[in-house]
Amino acid sequence: MMQHMLWTRRTALQALGGIGAAGAAAILCGSSHAKETTQVKWSSGAERPKHKAPRHATDCHHHIFDSRFPLAKNPSMLLGGDGNATVDDYQLLQRRLGIERHVVVHAAGAYGTDNSSMLDALAKFGTTARGIAVVDTNVSDAELRRMSDLGVRGIRINLVFAGGATLEMVEPLAQRINELGWHLQLSMPAEVTVQLKDVLPRLPTPIVFDHIARIPPDTGIFHPAFKIVCGMIDRGRTWVKLSGAYLLSKVGAPTYADTGAVARAFAQAAPERMLWASNWPHPTEKAEKPDDAVLFDLLAAWVPDESARKRILVQNPEEVYGFPTTG
């Protein structure tokens, strides 16, 4: 566990050194895989990943945008183009990546707290999907129970973009969803994590930190939020999602070595508390979409051990989202 790790200045700088040549090789020259190509909307490239996904591999975070559903009054995050990233589109990405299970995170930046689009997608995807809702404190207990019956397993509080709950709602909502066995998914700047350092340990629910906990790569593991998240992991019931490497990266594709250094540090310390996700259709990226096969192969650079990767892709999501246990 993390409490046994002694981060000296030297070892920390080694971790911050990024994935380096070996990591880049793992991404670009991984194990042989079929050369089938699949062009997927909102994703660059068409080749499959270099590394084959294990059976029951899980994408723990993607969104659905569907123009059949009304937008919120003041949407804060839209895709552009025709605005659609549908169930059919995502199923093409599944085929390309070899992903079987997945988690639909409600696109609150487009639809606010109306979870209809996410619930419709869950019904179409069936038993291989779970959902994450976005609500505020006005949601009824009956609606929470209804969503639970439909496959929702948590709520997301996004303090980066508007569209759902606010900072003040974190504790009240955590208390309410705890009765359902749900978890709290947090997307927030690292500075807010520091601000909530006394609140987080007293929340009754499991916690999932989105997108490598949004630790800024320029300070990386020396940022106080990194220590706070590590402490939460040591207390149990906390996970970090290894996703969105491009969000804060200044290095960029294909290695995303700066944000990757933080991802690797988390994964080396507690692989049993890591999850992986695509974040498709990458709504923050307007100029050029990431290559989802490259994003999948990053996991092999961050987690070279195959058994640890399988745990991150299969067993950990089973525990967090209630997928059937496969052993």
C-alpha positions as CSV (number, residue, x, y, z in Angstrom):
1,M,0.0,0.0,0.0
2,M,1.0,3.6,-0.4
3,Q,1.9,4.2,3.2
4,H,4.8,1.9,2.7
5,M,6.2,4.0,-0.2
6,L,9.1,6.3,0.6
7,W,9.2,9.0,-2.0
8,T,12.7,10.4,-2.0
9,R,13.5,13.4,-4.2
10,R,15.4,11.1,-6.6
11,T,12.7,8.4,-7.0
12,A,10.1,11.1,-7.4
13,L,12.0,12.8,-10.2
14,Q,12.4,9.4,-11.8
15,A,8.7,8.9,-11.7
16,L,8.2,12.4,-13.1
17,G,10.6,11.6,-15.9
18,G,7.7,10.3,-17.9
19,I,7.4,7.1,-19.7
20,G,10.6,7.7,-21.6
21,A,11.8,5.6,-24.5
22,A,10.6,2.3,-23.0
23,G,7.2,3.7,-22.5
24,A,7.0,5.1,-26.0
25,A,8.0,1.8,-27.3
26,A,5.3,0.1,-25.4
27,I,2.8,2.4,-27.0
28,L,4.1,2.4,-30.5
29,C,5.7,-1.1,-30.8
30,G,3.5,-3.2,-28.5
31,S,2.7,-6.9,-28.9
32,S,1.4,-7.9,-32.3
33,H,-2.4,-7.5,-32.8
34,A,-4.6,-7.9,-35.8
35,K,-4.3,-5.1,-38.3
36,E,-8.0,-4.6,-38.7
37,T,-9.0,-0.9,-39.0
38,T,-12.2,0.8,-37.9
39,Q,-12.9,4.5,-38.3
40,V,-14.8,5.8,-35.3
41,K,-16.6,9.1,-35.1
42,W,-14.9,11.6,-32.7
43,S,-11.7,9.5,-32.6
44,S,-8.4,10.0,-34.6
45,G,-6.8,7.0,-36.3
46,A,-8.4,3.8,-37.3
47,E,-6.0,1.0,-36.2
48,R,-6.7,-1.3,-33.3
49,P,-4.5,-1.0,-30.2
50,K,-1.1,-2.7,-30.2
51,H,-2.1,-4.5,-27.0
52,K,-5.1,-6.8,-26.9
53,A,-7.7,-6.1,-24.2
54,P,-8.5,-9.0,-21.9
55,R,-11.9,-10.6,-21.9
56,H,-14.4,-8.4,-20.0
57,A,-12.2,-5.3,-20.3
58,T,-14.1,-2.2,-19.1
59,D,-14.1,1.4,-20.3
60,C,-15.1,3.1,-17.1
61,H,-16.0,6.5,-18.6
62,H,-17.5,7.6,-21.8
63,H,-20.4,9.9,-22.8
64,I,-23.4,9.7,-25.1
65,F,-24.6,12.8,-27.0
66,D,-28.0,12.4,-28.7
67,S,-29.8,15.2,-30.5
68,R,-33.1,13.5,-29.9
69,F,-32.9,14.8,-26.3
70,P,-33.3,18.5,-25.4
71,L,-30.3,20.5,-24.3
72,A,-30.1,22.2,-21.0
73,K,-30.9,25.9,-21.0
74,N,-27.3,27.0,-20.9
75,P,-25.1,24.1,-22.0
76,S,-21.5,24.3,-21.1
77,M,-20.0,21.4,-23.1
78,L,-21.1,20.5,-26.7
79,L,-19.4,18.4,-29.3
80,G,-19.8,20.6,-32.4
81,G,-20.6,19.2,-35.8
82,D,-23.9,17.3,-35.7
83,G,-23.6,17.1,-32.0
84,N,-24.2,13.3,-31.9
85,A,-22.0,10.6,-30.3
86,T,-24.5,7.8,-30.2
87,V,-24.8,4.2,-29.0
88,D,-24.1,3.0,-32.5
89,D,-21.0,5.2,-32.6
90,Y,-19.7,3.9,-29.3
91,Q,-20.3,0.3,-30.3
92,L,-17.8,0.9,-33.2
93,L,-15.3,2.1,-30.6
94,Q,-15.9,-1.0,-28.5
95,R,-15.2,-3.1,-31.6
96,R,-12.0,-1.2,-32.4
97,L,-10.6,-1.4,-28.8
98,G,-11.9,-4.9,-27.9
99,I,-13.8,-3.5,-25.0
100,E,-16.7,-5.5,-23.7
101,R,-18.0,-3.6,-20.6
102,H,-18.4,0.1,-20.2
103,V,-19.8,2.9,-18.1
104,V,-21.9,5.7,-19.6
105,V,-21.3,8.9,-17.7
106,H,-24.1,11.4,-18.2
107,A,-23.1,14.4,-20.3
108,A,-24.3,17.1,-17.9
109,G,-22.5,19.8,-19.8
110,A,-25.1,19.3,-22.6
111,Y,-28.2,18.0,-20.7
112,G,-27.8,19.3,-17.2
113,T,-29.5,17.1,-14.6
114,D,-31.9,15.5,-17.1
115,N,-30.5,12.0,-17.3
116,S,-32.8,10.7,-20.0
117,S,-30.2,10.4,-22.7
118,M,-27.9,8.4,-20.4
119,L,-30.7,6.1,-19.3
120,D,-31.9,5.6,-22.9
121,A,-28.4,4.5,-23.8
122,L,-28.2,2.1,-20.9
123,A,-31.4,0.4,-22.1
124,K,-29.9,0.0,-25.6
125,F,-26.5,-1.2,-24.4
126,G,-28.0,-3.8,-22.0
127,T,-26.2,-5.7,-19.3
128,T,-22.7,-4.9,-20.3
129,A,-23.2,-1.2,-19.4
130,R,-23.5,0.7,-16.2
131,G,-24.4,4.4,-15.7
132,I,-23.3,7.4,-13.8
133,A,-25.9,10.1,-13.2
134,V,-25.7,13.8,-12.6
135,V,-28.1,15.2,-10.0
136,D,-28.5,18.0,-7.6
137,T,-30.2,18.0,-4.2
138,N,-33.6,18.4,-5.7
139,V,-33.6,14.8,-7.0
140,S,-36.2,12.6,-5.2
141,D,-35.3,9.4,-3.5
142,A,-37.8,7.6,-5.8
143,E,-35.8,8.8,-8.8
144,L,-32.6,7.7,-7.4
145,R,-34.0,4.2,-6.8
146,R,-35.5,4.1,-10.3
147,M,-32.1,4.9,-11.8
148,S,-30.5,2.3,-9.6
149,D,-32.9,-0.3,-11.0
150,L,-31.9,0.8,-14.5
151,G,-28.2,0.3,-14.0
152,V,-26.9,3.5,-12.4
153,R,-24.2,2.9,-9.9
154,G,-23.0,6.4,-8.9
155,I,-23.3,10.2,-9.4
156,R,-20.7,12.5,-10.8
157,I,-20.0,15.9,-9.4
158,N,-18.1,18.0,-11.9
159,L,-16.6,21.1,-10.5
160,V,-14.7,21.9,-13.7
161,F,-17.7,22.5,-15.9
162,A,-21.2,23.7,-14.9
163,G,-24.2,21.5,-15.3
164,G,-24.9,19.6,-12.1
165,A,-24.2,19.7,-8.4
166,T,-22.2,22.4,-6.7
167,L,-19.4,22.1,-4.1
168,E,-21.9,22.6,-1.2
169,M,-23.9,19.6,-2.4
170,V,-21.1,17.1,-2.1
171,E,-21.8,15.9,1.5
172,P,-25.6,15.9,1.3
173,L,-25.6,13.9,-1.9
174,A,-23.0,11.5,-0.6
175,Q,-25.2,10.7,2.4
176,R,-28.2,10.1,0.2
177,I,-26.6,7.8,-2.4
178,N,-24.8,5.8,0.2
179,E,-28.0,4.0,1.0
180,L,-28.1,2.7,-2.6
181,G,-24.5,1.4,-2.5
182,W,-23.5,4.0,-5.1
183,H,-20.2,5.8,-5.3
184,L,-19.3,9.5,-5.7
185,Q,-17.4,10.3,-8.9
186,L,-15.4,13.6,-8.5
187,S,-14.1,15.7,-11.4
188,M,-12.4,18.8,-10.0
189,P,-9.2,20.8,-10.1
190,A,-6.5,19.6,-7.8
191,E,-6.8,22.9,-5.9
192,V,-10.4,21.9,-5.0
193,T,-9.2,18.5,-3.8
194,V,-6.9,20.4,-1.4
195,Q,-9.8,22.6,-0.4
196,L,-11.9,19.5,0.5
197,K,-9.1,17.6,2.3
198,D,-11.0,17.6,5.5
199,V,-14.4,16.8,3.9
200,L,-13.3,13.8,1.7
201,P,-12.4,11.4,4.6
202,R,-15.8,11.8,6.3
203,L,-17.8,11.0,3.2
204,P,-19.6,7.7,3.6
205,T,-19.5,6.6,0.0
206,P,-16.7,5.1,-2.1
207,I,-15.0,7.8,-4.2
208,V,-13.7,7.7,-7.8
209,F,-11.4,10.5,-8.8
210,D,-11.7,11.3,-12.5
211,H,-8.9,11.8,-15.0
212,I,-5.8,11.1,-12.9
213,A,-7.3,13.3,-10.2
214,R,-6.5,16.2,-12.5
215,I,-3.0,16.6,-10.9
216,P,-1.1,19.3,-12.8
217,P,1.8,17.7,-14.5
218,D,4.2,20.6,-13.9
219,T,4.1,19.8,-10.1
220,G,3.0,16.2,-10.5
221,I,3.4,14.1,-7.4
222,F,4.7,17.1,-5.4
223,H,1.3,18.7,-5.7
224,P,-0.5,18.5,-2.3
225,A,-3.5,16.9,-4.0
226,F,-1.5,13.9,-4.9
227,K,-0.7,13.2,-1.3
228,I,-4.4,13.7,-0.3
229,V,-5.6,11.3,-2.9
230,C,-2.9,8.8,-1.9
231,G,-4.1,9.1,1.7
232,M,-7.7,8.5,0.6
233,I,-6.6,5.3,-1.3
234,D,-4.9,4.1,1.8
235,R,-8.1,4.5,3.8
236,G,-9.9,2.2,1.3
237,R,-12.9,2.7,-0.9
238,T,-11.2,5.2,-3.2
239,W,-10.2,4.7,-6.8
240,V,-8.4,6.8,-9.5
241,K,-9.4,6.8,-13.1
242,L,-6.4,6.6,-15.5
243,S,-8.0,8.6,-18.2
244,G,-7.9,12.0,-20.0
245,A,-4.1,12.0,-20.2
246,Y,-4.5,14.8,-22.8
247,L,-6.5,17.1,-20.6
248,L,-3.6,18.8,-18.8
249,S,-0.7,17.5,-20.9
250,K,1.8,20.0,-22.4
251,V,3.8,17.2,-24.0
252,G,0.9,15.8,-26.0
253,A,0.5,12.7,-28.2
254,P,1.5,10.0,-28.4
255,T,3.2,9.6,-25.0
256,Y,1.6,12.3,-22.9
257,A,4.7,11.8,-20.8
258,D,4.0,14.6,-18.3
259,T,0.5,13.5,-17.2
260,G,1.6,9.9,-17.8
261,A,4.2,10.3,-15.0
262,V,1.5,11.0,-12.5
263,A,-0.6,8.1,-13.8
264,R,2.3,5.8,-13.5
265,A,3.0,6.9,-10.0
266,F,-0.6,6.2,-8.9
267,A,-0.6,2.8,-10.7
268,Q,2.7,1.7,-9.3
269,A,1.5,2.5,-5.8
270,A,-1.9,0.9,-5.9
271,P,-3.0,-1.0,-9.0
272,E,-5.8,-2.5,-7.0
273,R,-7.4,1.0,-6.8
274,M,-7.0,2.1,-10.5
275,L,-9.6,2.1,-13.3
276,W,-9.1,2.8,-17.0
277,A,-11.3,4.9,-19.3
278,S,-11.4,6.4,-22.8
279,N,-13.4,9.6,-22.1
280,W,-14.8,9.3,-25.6
281,P,-16.0,11.4,-27.5
282,H,-13.5,13.7,-25.9
283,P,-15.8,16.8,-25.7
284,T,-13.1,19.2,-24.5
285,E,-10.9,18.5,-27.6
286,K,-12.2,20.8,-30.3
287,A,-9.3,21.0,-32.8
288,E,-8.2,17.4,-33.1
289,K,-9.6,14.3,-31.3
290,P,-7.2,11.9,-29.6
291,D,-6.5,8.4,-31.0
292,D,-8.3,6.1,-28.7
293,A,-6.1,3.1,-29.6
294,V,-3.1,5.2,-28.5
295,L,-4.9,6.1,-25.3
296,F,-5.6,2.4,-24.6
297,D,-2.0,1.5,-25.2
298,L,-0.9,4.1,-22.7
299,L,-2.0,1.7,-20.0
300,A,0.7,-0.8,-21.0
301,A,3.3,2.0,-20.7
302,W,2.0,3.0,-17.2
303,V,1.4,-0.6,-16.1
304,P,3.9,-3.0,-17.7
305,D,2.7,-6.0,-15.7
306,E,0.0,-7.8,-17.6
307,S,-1.8,-9.2,-14.5
308,A,-2.0,-5.7,-13.0
309,R,-3.4,-4.4,-16.2
310,K,-6.1,-7.1,-16.2
311,R,-7.0,-6.2,-12.6
312,I,-7.4,-2.6,-13.7
313,L,-9.4,-3.4,-16.7
314,V,-11.6,-6.3,-15.3
315,Q,-11.5,-7.0,-11.6
316,N,-11.5,-3.4,-10.3
317,P,-14.5,-2.3,-12.4
318,E,-16.4,-5.4,-11.2
319,E,-16.0,-4.2,-7.7
320,V,-16.8,-0.5,-8.4
321,Y,-19.7,-0.9,-10.8
322,G,-21.1,-4.3,-9.9
323,F,-20.4,-6.2,-13.0
324,P,-20.6,-10.0,-12.6
325,T,-17.4,-11.4,-11.0
326,T,-15.2,-13.3,-13.5
327,G,-12.4,-14.4,-11.1
